[in-house]
Amino acid sequence: MGFQEAVQAVLSKYATFTGRAARPEFWWFMLFVFVVNVGTSILDGMLFDGQVLNTVAMLALIIPQLAVGARRLHDIDRSGWWLLLALVPVVGWIVLIYFNVQPGQPGANRFGPPPVA
């Protein structure tokens, strides 16, 4: 799965918290979010005094980020509630990064069949 396919897949499942997401889908979308964040920050610096465009973009992308994060955790047979670790500074972020780099289960698990990568 490439960059464009991953972004399209995540945005087409905008608020789908069920099922599973493979590593490439998750990481390509996180790269997309990073690029959008940098781009809108630069535009805000040139056009506005505040963070108008960046705030709008990040609000528009928060639901897909949470959804793909939950689906990624489902791929390693963990509940999406583990995303709450993001609220724990540093340690929670490290644990979530560790979870997200793990390979998914090769067969079906309680969250469904393996994703098509």
N, CA, C and O atoms as a MOPAC input file, in Angstrom:
PM7 MOZYME 1SCF
protein

 N      0.85600 1    -1.17700 1     0.00000 1
 C      0.00000 1     0.00000 1     0.00000 1
 C      0.89200 1     1.22500 1     0.00000 1
 O      1.79400 1     1.35900 1     0.82700 1
 N      0.62700 1     2.11100 1    -0.93600 1
 C      1.40500 1     3.33000 1    -1.05500 1
 C      0.76500 1     4.49900 1    -0.32200 1
 O     -0.28400 1     4.37300 1     0.31000 1
 N      1.43300 1     5.63900 1    -0.43000 1
 C      0.99300 1     6.84700 1     0.26000 1
 C     -0.43200 1     7.23500 1    -0.11900 1
 O     -1.28400 1     7.41000 1     0.75200 1
 N     -0.68800 1     7.36900 1    -1.41600 1
 C     -2.00600 1     7.82300 1    -1.87400 1
 C     -3.09700 1     6.81600 1    -1.51400 1
 O     -4.18400 1     7.20500 1    -1.08700 1
 N     -2.81400 1     5.53700 1    -1.68300 1
 C     -3.80500 1     4.50200 1    -1.34300 1
 C     -4.13300 1     4.53400 1     0.14400 1
 O     -5.29300 1     4.40000 1     0.53400 1
 N     -3.09700 1     4.71500 1     0.98000 1
 C     -3.30500 1     4.73100 1     2.42800 1
 C     -4.16800 1     5.92000 1     2.84400 1
 O     -5.09400 1     5.77400 1     3.64200 1
 N     -3.85700 1     7.09100 1     2.30100 1
 C     -4.62500 1     8.29500 1     2.65400 1
 C     -6.07400 1     8.14100 1     2.19900 1
 O     -6.99700 1     8.47800 1     2.94000 1
 N     -6.27500 1     7.63400 1     0.98500 1
 C     -7.64000 1     7.41600 1     0.49300 1
 C     -8.38000 1     6.39400 1     1.34400 1
 O     -9.56200 1     6.57000 1     1.63800 1
 N     -7.69000 1     5.32300 1     1.74300 1
 C     -8.32800 1     4.28600 1     2.55200 1
 C     -8.76700 1     4.84600 1     3.90300 1
 O     -9.88300 1     4.58800 1     4.35600 1
 N     -7.89000 1     5.60700 1     4.53700 1
 C     -8.22900 1     6.16200 1     5.85300 1
 C     -9.35200 1     7.18100 1     5.74500 1
 O    -10.28300 1     7.16400 1     6.55000 1
 N     -9.27400 1     8.07000 1     4.75900 1
 C    -10.31100 1     9.08900 1     4.63100 1
 C    -11.64400 1     8.49800 1     4.18600 1
 O    -12.69700 1     9.05000 1     4.50100 1
 N    -11.61400 1     7.39000 1     3.46200 1
 C    -12.88000 1     6.74900 1     3.08400 1
 C    -13.52500 1     6.03700 1     4.27400 1
 O    -14.73000 1     5.78600 1     4.28600 1
 N    -12.70300 1     5.71800 1     5.26600 1
 C    -13.21800 1     5.12200 1     6.51800 1
 C    -13.13600 1     6.18200 1     7.62300 1
 O    -12.68600 1     5.89800 1     8.73300 1
 N    -13.56900 1     7.38500 1     7.31200 1
 C    -13.39400 1     8.57300 1     8.15200 1
 C    -13.61400 1     8.30700 1     9.64500 1
 O    -12.77400 1     8.66900 1    10.46900 1
 N    -14.71700 1     7.69000 1     9.98800 1
 C    -15.03900 1     7.45700 1    11.39700 1
 C    -15.33600 1     5.99100 1    11.67000 1
 O    -16.19900 1     5.67200 1    12.48800 1
 N    -14.62500 1     5.09400 1    10.98800 1
 C    -14.81800 1     3.66500 1    11.18400 1
 C    -13.81100 1     3.16600 1    12.21100 1
 O    -12.61000 1     3.11200 1    11.94700 1
 N    -14.31200 1     2.80800 1    13.36900 1
 C    -13.45200 1     2.35400 1    14.45800 1
 C    -13.42700 1     0.83000 1    14.56500 1
 O    -12.83200 1     0.28500 1    15.49400 1
 N    -14.06700 1     0.14200 1    13.62500 1
 C    -14.08000 1    -1.31500 1    13.63100 1
 C    -13.16900 1    -1.84100 1    12.53900 1
 O    -12.88200 1    -1.14300 1    11.56600 1
 N    -12.72400 1    -3.05400 1    12.70000 1
 C    -11.84800 1    -3.65500 1    11.71300 1
 C    -10.39300 1    -3.44700 1    12.08300 1
 O    -10.06300 1    -3.11100 1    13.22000 1
 N     -9.53400 1    -3.65300 1    11.10300 1
 C     -8.09800 1    -3.61400 1    11.34000 1
 C     -7.40700 1    -2.76100 1    10.27700 1
 O     -7.88800 1    -2.65000 1     9.14900 1
 N     -6.27500 1    -2.16100 1    10.64600 1
 C     -5.46500 1    -1.36600 1     9.71500 1
 C     -4.03100 1    -1.86800 1     9.77200 1
 O     -3.46400 1    -2.02000 1    10.85400 1
 N     -3.45100 1    -2.12100 1     8.62300 1
 C     -2.06300 1    -2.57200 1     8.54500 1
 C     -1.10400 1    -1.43000 1     8.86000 1
 O     -1.48100 1    -0.25800 1     8.84200 1
 N      0.13200 1    -1.79300 1     9.14600 1
 C      1.14800 1    -0.77400 1     9.45400 1
 C      1.30900 1     0.27500 1     8.36200 1
 O      1.34900 1     1.46700 1     8.67000 1
 N      1.40400 1    -0.13200 1     7.07700 1
 C      1.59200 1     0.91600 1     6.05800 1
 C      0.44700 1     1.92800 1     6.01500 1
 O      0.67500 1     3.12500 1     5.84400 1
 N     -0.76800 1     1.44500 1     6.17000 1
 C     -1.92800 1     2.35200 1     6.16700 1
 C     -1.79000 1     3.37400 1     7.28600 1
 O     -1.99100 1     4.56900 1     7.06900 1
 N     -1.45100 1     2.91100 1     8.47100 1
 C     -1.30600 1     3.80600 1     9.62200 1
 C     -0.17000 1     4.80400 1     9.42700 1
 O     -0.36900 1     6.01000 1     9.57800 1
 N      1.02100 1     4.30700 1     9.09300 1
 C      2.18600 1     5.18200 1     9.03000 1
 C      2.15400 1     6.14100 1     7.85400 1
 O      2.60800 1     7.27800 1     7.98200 1
 N      1.62900 1     5.71400 1     6.70700 1
 C      1.49200 1     6.64200 1     5.58400 1
 C      0.51800 1     7.76400 1     5.94000 1
 O      0.73300 1     8.92000 1     5.57400 1
 N     -0.56100 1     7.41500 1     6.65800 1
 C     -1.51500 1     8.46300 1     7.03600 1
 C     -0.89400 1     9.41900 1     8.05700 1
 O     -1.14200 1    10.62400 1     8.00500 1
 N     -0.09300 1     8.89500 1     8.97800 1
 C      0.57300 1     9.77600 1     9.94900 1
 C      1.54200 1    10.72900 1     9.23200 1
 O      1.67700 1    11.88800 1     9.62400 1
 N      2.21500 1    10.23700 1     8.18100 1
 C      3.07200 1    11.11200 1     7.37400 1
 C      2.24100 1    12.19500 1     6.69000 1
 O      2.65200 1    13.35400 1     6.64200 1
 N      1.08300 1    11.82800 1     6.16400 1
 C      0.17700 1    12.78800 1     5.54000 1
 C     -0.23200 1    13.86900 1     6.54300 1
 O     -0.23000 1    15.05500 1     6.21400 1
 N     -0.57900 1    13.46300 1     7.75600 1
 C     -0.97500 1    14.42200 1     8.78800 1
 C      0.18800 1    15.36100 1     9.10700 1
 O     -0.01500 1    16.56300 1     9.28000 1
 N      1.39400 1    14.82100 1     9.18600 1
 C      2.57100 1    15.64400 1     9.46100 1
 C      2.79400 1    16.66900 1     8.34800 1
 O      3.05100 1    17.84100 1     8.62300 1
 N      2.69600 1    16.22900 1     7.09500 1
 C      2.89300 1    17.12700 1     5.95300 1
 C      1.82000 1    18.22200 1     5.94200 1
 O      2.12700 1    19.39000 1     5.70100 1
 N      0.56900 1    17.84600 1     6.20000 1
 C     -0.51300 1    18.83900 1     6.26800 1
 C     -0.24100 1    19.83200 1     7.39300 1
 O     -0.44400 1    21.03400 1     7.22300 1
 N      0.21300 1    19.34000 1     8.53000 1
 C      0.51300 1    20.20200 1     9.67200 1
 C      1.60200 1    21.20800 1     9.33100 1
 O      1.46300 1    22.39700 1     9.62000 1
 N      2.68100 1    20.74200 1     8.72300 1
 C      3.77600 1    21.64100 1     8.34300 1
 C      3.29800 1    22.63900 1     7.28900 1
 O      3.57100 1    23.83600 1     7.38800 1
 N      2.59000 1    22.14400 1     6.28900 1
 C      2.10400 1    23.02000 1     5.22000 1
 C      1.16700 1    24.10400 1     5.71100 1
 O      1.30500 1    25.26900 1     5.33700 1
 N      0.21300 1    23.72300 1     6.54800 1
 C     -0.72900 1    24.73400 1     7.04700 1
 C     -0.06200 1    25.70000 1     8.02000 1
 O     -0.45800 1    26.86200 1     8.10800 1
 N      0.94500 1    25.22900 1     8.75000 1
 C      1.68500 1    26.13600 1     9.64300 1
 C      2.44100 1    27.18300 1     8.83600 1
 O      2.47300 1    28.35500 1     9.21000 1
 N      3.04900 1    26.76200 1     7.73200 1
 C      3.76700 1    27.70800 1     6.87500 1
 C      2.79700 1    28.72000 1     6.26500 1
 O      3.06400 1    29.92200 1     6.26100 1
 N      1.66700 1    28.22000 1     5.74900 1
 C      0.66200 1    29.13100 1     5.18000 1
 C      0.11900 1    30.09900 1     6.22700 1
 O     -0.08500 1    31.27800 1     5.94100 1
 N     -0.11300 1    29.59900 1     7.43500 1
 C     -0.58500 1    30.48300 1     8.50500 1
 C      0.43300 1    31.58200 1     8.79900 1
 O      0.06200 1    32.73100 1     9.03600 1
 N      1.71200 1    31.22600 1     8.78400 1
 C      2.75900 1    32.22000 1     9.03200 1
 C      2.79800 1    33.29000 1     7.96500 1
 O      3.11300 1    34.44500 1     8.24800 1
 N      2.47600 1    32.90700 1     6.73000 1
 C      2.50800 1    33.87600 1     5.62800 1
 C      1.22000 1    34.68700 1     5.52700 1
 O      1.25700 1    35.85000 1     5.12300 1
 N      0.08100 1    34.09400 1     5.88600 1
 C     -1.20700 1    34.75000 1     5.65000 1
 C     -1.87200 1    35.33700 1     6.88800 1
 O     -2.55600 1    36.35600 1     6.79500 1
 N     -1.68200 1    34.71300 1     8.03600 1
 C     -2.40200 1    35.11000 1     9.24500 1
 C     -1.43300 1    35.31300 1    10.40200 1
 O     -0.27000 1    34.91200 1    10.34600 1
 N     -1.95200 1    35.95400 1    11.46300 1
 C     -1.15100 1    36.10600 1    12.67800 1
 C     -1.22400 1    34.85700 1    13.54600 1
 O     -0.28200 1    34.55000 1    14.27600 1
 N     -2.33900 1    34.13700 1    13.46900 1
 C     -2.53700 1    32.96700 1    14.31600 1
 C     -2.40200 1    31.66500 1    13.55600 1
 O     -1.76800 1    31.60200 1    12.50300 1
 N     -2.99600 1    30.65000 1    14.09800 1
 C     -2.94800 1    29.30200 1    13.51900 1
 C     -4.31800 1    28.90900 1    12.97400 1
 O     -4.84100 1    27.85600 1    13.33900 1
 N     -4.89600 1    29.70900 1    12.13100 1
 C     -6.25100 1    29.49600 1    11.62300 1
 C     -6.33200 1    28.23200 1    10.77300 1
 O     -7.09800 1    27.32300 1    11.09200 1
 N     -5.55400 1    28.16500 1     9.69700 1
 C     -5.61200 1    27.01800 1     8.78600 1
 C     -5.16900 1    25.73000 1     9.47100 1
 O     -5.76200 1    24.67200 1     9.25900 1
 N     -4.13600 1    25.82100 1    10.28200 1
 C     -3.63600 1    24.64100 1    10.97200 1
 C     -4.67800 1    24.07500 1    11.92800 1
 O     -4.86100 1    22.86000 1    12.00300 1
 N     -5.34700 1    24.93400 1    12.64400 1
 C     -6.38600 1    24.48200 1    13.57800 1
 C     -7.52600 1    23.80500 1    12.84000 1
 O     -8.00000 1    22.75100 1    13.26300 1
 N     -7.96900 1    24.39300 1    11.75100 1
 C     -9.06200 1    23.80200 1    10.96100 1
 C     -8.63700 1    22.44700 1    10.40600 1
 O     -9.40300 1    21.48500 1    10.47100 1
 N     -7.42900 1    22.36000 1     9.86200 1
 C     -6.94800 1    21.10300 1     9.28500 1
 C     -6.82100 1    20.02000 1    10.34700 1
 O     -7.22900 1    18.88100 1    10.11800 1
 N     -6.26900 1    20.35200 1    11.49000 1
 C     -6.08200 1    19.34100 1    12.53600 1
 C     -7.42600 1    18.90800 1    13.13100 1
 O     -7.58700 1    17.74500 1    13.50400 1
 N     -8.38200 1    19.81900 1    13.22300 1
 C     -9.72100 1    19.42600 1    13.68200 1
 C    -10.39900 1    18.49900 1    12.67400 1
 O    -11.11800 1    17.57600 1    13.05600 1
 N    -10.16800 1    18.75100 1    11.39200 1
 C    -10.75300 1    17.90000 1    10.35200 1
 C    -10.11400 1    16.51300 1    10.34500 1
 O    -10.76200 1    15.53900 1     9.96300 1
 N     -8.85900 1    16.41300 1    10.76000 1
 C     -8.14700 1    15.13600 1    10.69800 1
 C     -8.12000 1    14.35500 1    12.00600 1
 O     -7.60500 1    13.23700 1    12.03800 1
 N     -8.66200 1    14.91600 1    13.08500 1
 C     -8.58200 1    14.23600 1    14.38800 1
 C     -9.39300 1    12.93700 1    14.40800 1
 O     -8.92800 1    11.93400 1    14.94900 1
 N    -10.58200 1    12.94000 1    13.83600 1
 C    -11.40000 1    11.72100 1    13.83400 1
 C    -10.74300 1    10.61600 1    13.00600 1
 O    -10.65900 1     9.48400 1    13.48300 1
 N    -10.26700 1    10.89700 1    11.76900 1
 C     -9.58300 1     9.82700 1    11.03600 1
 C     -8.32600 1     9.32000 1    11.74500 1
 O     -8.00300 1     8.13600 1    11.66600 1
 N     -7.62000 1    10.21600 1    12.43700 1
 C     -6.43400 1     9.78300 1    13.18000 1
 C     -6.80400 1     8.82200 1    14.29300 1
 O     -6.15200 1     7.79300 1    14.47300 1
 N     -7.84000 1     9.14900 1    15.03600 1
 C     -8.28800 1     8.26200 1    16.10800 1
 C     -8.79100 1     6.93500 1    15.55200 1
 O     -8.52100 1     5.87400 1    16.11500 1
 N     -9.53000 1     7.00200 1    14.43700 1
 C    -10.08800 1     5.78600 1    13.84200 1
 C     -8.98900 1     4.86200 1    13.34300 1
 O     -9.02300 1     3.66400 1    13.62400 1
 N     -8.01100 1     5.39200 1    12.60800 1
 C     -6.93800 1     4.53800 1    12.09800 1
 C     -6.06300 1     4.05000 1    13.25100 1
 O     -5.52100 1     2.94600 1    13.18600 1
 N     -5.92000 1     4.84600 1    14.29500 1
 C     -5.16700 1     4.40400 1    15.47300 1
 C     -5.85100 1     3.23100 1    16.16500 1
 O     -5.19500 1     2.27000 1    16.56600 1
 N     -7.16500 1     3.31500 1    16.30300 1
 C     -7.91300 1     2.21100 1    16.91900 1
 C     -7.82900 1     0.96700 1    16.04400 1
 O     -7.62200 1    -0.13600 1    16.55100 1
 N     -7.98800 1     1.13700 1    14.73300 1
 C     -7.90400 1    -0.01800 1    13.83200 1
 C     -6.50400 1    -0.62200 1    13.83100 1
 O     -6.35300 1    -1.83700 1    13.70200 1
 N     -5.47700 1     0.22000 1    13.97500 1
 C     -4.10100 1    -0.29400 1    14.04400 1
 C     -3.90700 1    -1.12900 1    15.30900 1
 O     -3.28000 1    -2.18800 1    15.26800 1
 N     -4.44300 1    -0.65600 1    16.42400 1
 C     -4.35800 1    -1.42600 1    17.67000 1
 C     -5.13900 1    -2.73200 1    17.54600 1
 O     -4.72800 1    -3.75800 1    18.08700 1
 N     -6.25700 1    -2.69400 1    16.83700 1
 C     -7.01000 1    -3.92500 1    16.61000 1
 C     -6.17200 1    -4.93800 1    15.84500 1
 O     -6.31200 1    -6.14200 1    16.06100 1
 N     -5.31000 1    -4.47300 1    14.96200 1
 C     -4.49000 1    -5.37400 1    14.16000 1
 C     -3.52000 1    -6.17200 1    15.02700 1
 O     -3.13700 1    -7.28500 1    14.66700 1
 N     -3.12100 1    -5.60700 1    16.16700 1
 C     -2.24300 1    -6.34400 1    17.07900 1
 C     -3.03400 1    -6.92600 1    18.25000 1
 O     -2.47200 1    -7.28700 1    19.28400 1
 N     -4.35800 1    -7.00800 1    18.06100 1
 C     -5.28400 1    -7.60800 1    19.03100 1
 C     -5.33500 1    -6.85200 1    20.35500 1
 O     -5.36000 1    -7.45500 1    21.42800 1
 N     -5.35000 1    -5.54700 1    20.26500 1
 C     -5.52900 1    -4.69000 1    21.44500 1
 C     -6.75000 1    -3.81200 1    21.21100 1
 O     -7.09900 1    -3.49600 1    20.07400 1
 N     -7.37400 1    -3.43600 1    22.28000 1
 C     -8.54800 1    -2.57600 1    22.20800 1
 C     -8.13800 1    -1.15400 1    21.80900 1
 O     -7.03100 1    -0.70700 1    22.11000 1
 N     -9.03800 1    -0.46600 1    21.13800 1
 C     -8.79600 1     0.92300 1    20.77500 1
 C     -8.68200 1     1.84600 1    21.97900 1
 O     -8.17100 1     2.96000 1    21.86700 1
 N     -9.15100 1     1.39000 1    23.11400 1
 C     -9.05600 1     2.19800 1    24.32700 1
 C     -7.60700 1     2.44200 1    24.74200 1
 O     -7.33200 1     3.35900 1    25.51600 1
 N     -6.68800 1     1.63800 1    24.23700 1
 C     -5.27500 1     1.86100 1    24.51800 1
 C     -4.81500 1     3.22300 1    23.99200 1
 O     -3.77200 1     3.72100 1    24.41600 1
 N     -5.56300 1     3.82600 1    23.09000 1
 C     -5.20900 1     5.15800 1    22.58800 1
 C     -5.18700 1     6.20400 1    23.70500 1
 O     -4.54900 1     7.24900 1    23.57500 1
 N     -5.88000 1     5.91700 1    24.78800 1
 C     -5.87800 1     6.85700 1    25.91300 1
 C     -4.49200 1     7.01300 1    26.53100 1
 O     -4.24500 1     7.96300 1    27.27500 1
 N     -3.58900 1     6.08400 1    26.22700 1
 C     -2.20800 1     6.24000 1    26.70000 1
 C     -1.56400 1     7.52200 1    26.17100 1
 O     -0.60300 1     8.02300 1    26.75600 1
 N     -2.08400 1     8.04300 1    25.08400 1
 C     -1.54700 1     9.28600 1    24.52100 1
 C     -1.69600 1    10.44300 1    25.50700 1
 O     -1.00700 1    11.45500 1    25.38600 1
 N     -2.58100 1    10.29800 1    26.46800 1
 C     -2.77800 1    11.34300 1    27.47400 1
 C     -1.69100 1    11.32500 1    28.54700 1
 O     -1.57200 1    12.26700 1    29.33000 1
 N     -0.89300 1    10.24400 1    28.58400 1
 C      0.20900 1    10.14700 1    29.53500 1
 C      1.47100 1    10.65000 1    28.83300 1
 O      1.95300 1    10.01300 1    27.89600 1
 N      2.00400 1    11.78200 1    29.27700 1
 C      3.16800 1    12.34700 1    28.58200 1
 C      4.35500 1    11.37700 1    28.54300 1
 O      4.60100 1    10.64200 1    29.49900 1
 N      5.04800 1    11.38900 1    27.47700 1
 C      6.26700 1    10.66600 1    27.16600 1
 C      6.11000 1     9.14100 1    27.26200 1
 O      6.23000 1     8.45700 1    26.24600 1
 N      5.85100 1     8.60200 1    28.43700 1
 C      5.74900 1     7.15000 1    28.59700 1
 C      4.60800 1     6.59400 1    27.75000 1
 O      4.78700 1     5.58800 1    27.06400 1
 N      3.45300 1     7.22300 1    27.78700 1
 C      2.32100 1     6.76800 1    26.99000 1
 C      2.60900 1     6.83400 1    25.50500 1
 O      2.21000 1     5.94500 1    24.75400 1
 N      3.29700 1     7.87800 1    25.07500 1
 C      3.63700 1     8.03700 1    23.65700 1
 C      4.60100 1     6.94600 1    23.21500 1
 O      4.46400 1     6.39200 1    22.12500 1
 N      5.58200 1     6.63900 1    24.07000 1
 C      6.55400 1     5.58900 1    23.73700 1
 C      5.86700 1     4.23600 1    23.62400 1
 O      6.15600 1     3.46400 1    22.71000 1
 N      4.96500 1     3.94900 1    24.54300 1
 C      4.23300 1     2.68000 1    24.49900 1
 C      3.39500 1     2.59100 1    23.22500 1
 O      3.36800 1     1.54500 1    22.57800 1
 N      2.71800 1     3.66600 1    22.86100 1
 C      1.90900 1     3.65700 1    21.63800 1
 C      2.76900 1     3.50300 1    20.38700 1
 O      2.37700 1     2.80200 1    19.45400 1
 N      3.91900 1     4.13700 1    20.35400 1
 C      4.81800 1     3.95300 1    19.21200 1
 C      5.26200 1     2.49500 1    19.13900 1
 O      5.30300 1     1.90700 1    18.05800 1
 N      5.59200 1     1.92100 1    20.27700 1
 C      5.97200 1     0.50200 1    20.31400 1
 C      4.84700 1    -0.37900 1    19.77400 1
 O      5.08900 1    -1.27600 1    18.96600 1
 N      3.62700 1    -0.12500 1    20.22000 1
 C      2.48100 1    -0.90300 1    19.72400 1
 C      2.32500 1    -0.75300 1    18.21200 1
 O      2.07600 1    -1.73300 1    17.51000 1
 N      2.47100 1     0.46600 1    17.71700 1
 C      2.21000 1     0.73800 1    16.30300 1
 C      3.28400 1     0.21100 1    15.35800 1
 O      3.03200 1     0.09200 1    14.15900 1
 N      4.46600 1    -0.10500 1    15.86000 1
 C      5.49100 1    -0.67600 1    14.99500 1
 C      5.45400 1    -2.20200 1    14.99500 1
 O      6.16100 1    -2.84300 1    14.21700 1
 N      4.63500 1    -2.78100 1    15.86400 1
 C      4.52400 1    -4.23600 1    15.92000 1
 C      3.81100 1    -4.77100 1    14.68300 1
 O      2.89700 1    -4.12900 1    14.16400 1
 N      4.23300 1    -5.95700 1    14.20400 1
 C      3.50300 1    -6.55900 1    13.07300 1
 C      2.12500 1    -7.02000 1    13.52900 1
 O      1.94500 1    -7.43300 1    14.67500 1
 N      1.16400 1    -6.94800 1    12.63100 1
 C     -0.18500 1    -7.39900 1    12.94400 1
 C     -0.24700 1    -8.91400 1    13.01400 1
 O      0.64500 1    -9.61200 1    12.53200 1
 N     -1.30900 1    -9.40500 1    13.61900 1
 C     -1.50000 1   -10.85200 1    13.67500 1
 C     -1.76500 1   -11.37000 1    12.26500 1
 O     -2.55300 1   -10.77600 1    11.52900 1
 N     -1.11900 1   -12.46600 1    11.87900 1
 C     -1.27600 1   -12.95600 1    10.51100 1
 C     -2.66800 1   -13.48800 1    10.19700 1
 O     -3.11900 1   -13.38900 1     9.05600 1
 N     -3.34500 1   -14.03900 1    11.16900 1
 C     -4.67500 1   -14.57800 1    10.92400 1
 C     -5.75300 1   -13.69300 1    11.50300 1
 O     -5.48700 1   -12.59500 1    11.99200 1
 N     -6.96200 1   -14.18300 1    11.44100 1
 C     -8.08900 1   -13.43500 1    12.00400 1
 C     -7.95100 1   -13.35700 1    13.52600 1
 O     -7.42200 1   -14.27200 1    14.15800 1
 N     -8.42300 1   -12.27900 1    14.09000 1
 C     -8.49000 1   -12.15300 1    15.54000 1
 C     -9.89500 1   -11.67100 1    15.89900 1
 O    -10.78200 1   -11.65700 1    15.04500 1
 N    -10.10000 1   -11.27900 1    17.14300 1
 C    -11.44900 1   -10.89900 1    17.58800 1
 C    -11.97400 1    -9.64700 1    16.88900 1
 O    -13.16100 1    -9.33500 1    16.99100 1
 N    -11.09800 1    -8.92300 1    16.17700 1
 C    -11.50700 1    -7.70200 1    15.48700 1
 C    -11.73800 1    -7.91700 1    13.99900 1
 O    -12.10900 1    -6.98000 1    13.29200 1
 N    -11.52600 1    -9.12500 1    13.51600 1
 C    -11.81300 1    -9.42600 1    12.11800 1
 C    -10.64200 1   -10.05200 1    11.38400 1
 O     -9.61800 1   -10.38400 1    11.98100 1
 N    -10.81300 1   -10.20800 1    10.07900 1
 C     -9.74800 1   -10.80000 1     9.26600 1
 C     -8.58800 1    -9.82200 1     9.10200 1
 O     -8.75100 1    -8.62100 1     9.31900 1
 N     -7.42900 1   -10.33000 1     8.72300 1
 C     -6.27900 1    -9.43500 1     8.53700 1
 C     -6.54200 1    -8.42100 1     7.41700 1
 O     -7.21900 1    -8.72900 1     6.43600 1
 N     -5.99600 1    -7.20700 1     7.57800 1
 C     -6.19900 1    -6.19100 1     6.53600 1
 C     -5.38800 1    -6.52700 1     5.29600 1
 O     -4.38300 1    -7.23600 1     5.35800 1
 N     -5.84200 1    -6.00800 1     4.18800 1
 C     -5.09800 1    -6.15000 1     2.93200 1
 C     -4.05100 1    -5.04600 1     2.91200 1
 O     -4.39800 1    -3.86500 1     2.90100 1
 N     -2.79200 1    -5.41100 1     2.90600 1
 C     -1.71200 1    -4.39400 1     3.00000 1
 C     -1.27000 1    -3.89400 1     1.65500 1
 O     -0.38100 1    -3.04700 1     1.57400 1

